[in-house]
């Protein structure tokens, strides 16, 4: 192709003072020089092709970089996070992937996000299934980091901004409240079948759990009211019949996507979206799967109330039951409709409207 139709890369790429390759005679040398200049230019403008996988354990972080194959460890504490962020800043990877590891990954992910890196915290079940699909049978921390880096390169999950420290603190209070309620339910069940000698001790524990739950309720309410944005969103959500302070505070703390995604996405995030299970001529039953279990549990209890008092969900639930649907199936369908309605309310910033919700 003529030079007039296709200018060389050396003309399109800005010069790099003191970094230009040595001038050599011949066409191959010219091509090599242009490629070197283009490589320097793409590196300068941040077109990184590095992918980082980090396996998280309580004591250390195992790091692996593709495609270079570099691997190392840092301690899983503030000092190790700072050193890792500094090293990865120089590398400028396209994506960093960590597994959700019961909260052990949060501090590291927050440090890397604060350093301006693209970070995705992913479901460990998905990454393990991905590793198995590649034929990986062995499992060590170093191999897991390698698999995470490969997952980042192939799947490229969408990086998401992590919640700030105040939102994370509110989410921890909400989760703690759920833990206390679960413990109280277990103690009530044990109280029915235990012998007389243990009943007094269980009642004492139940009283302590009830007092703890009330304290957590007051703390959660105070934090929500102290922030104008949280307070406004919670009031919007509570305008819906059947939605109280527990569900509204849970959605404020644990569902930052509410109002920012579509109805299918929000249903899938909560775990109430039915997925097809078809193959060939077979048409399997659609089932819900995945999602945030702690949000779904609170949504379920709110829906049990809403199908009694909400003017849209009550007839919808009754129609499903009269049509032969099992009650749990009908409740799940109502859960999906309720979260879709709440998503629309958060999206538009307008309170509950029966006509709009029924459409």
Secondary structure, 3 states (H helix, E strand, C coil): CCCCCCCCHHHHCCCCCCCCCCCCCCHHHHHHHHHHHHHHHHHHCCCCCCEEEEEECCCEEEEEEECCCCEEEEECCHHHHHHHHHHHHHHCCCEEEEECCCCCCHHHHHHHHHCCCCEEEECHHHHHHHHHHCCCCCCCHHHHHHHHHHHHHHCCCCCCCCCCHHHHHHHHHHHHHHHHHHHHHHHHHHHHHCCHHHHHHHHHHHHHHHHHHHHHHHHHHHHHHHCHHHHHHHHHHHCCCCCCHHHHHHHHHHCCCCCCCCHHHHHHHHCCCEECCEECCEECCCEECCCCHHHHHHHHHHHHHHHHHCCCHHHHHHHHHHCCCCHHHHHHHHHHHHHHHHHHHHHHCCCCCHHHHHC
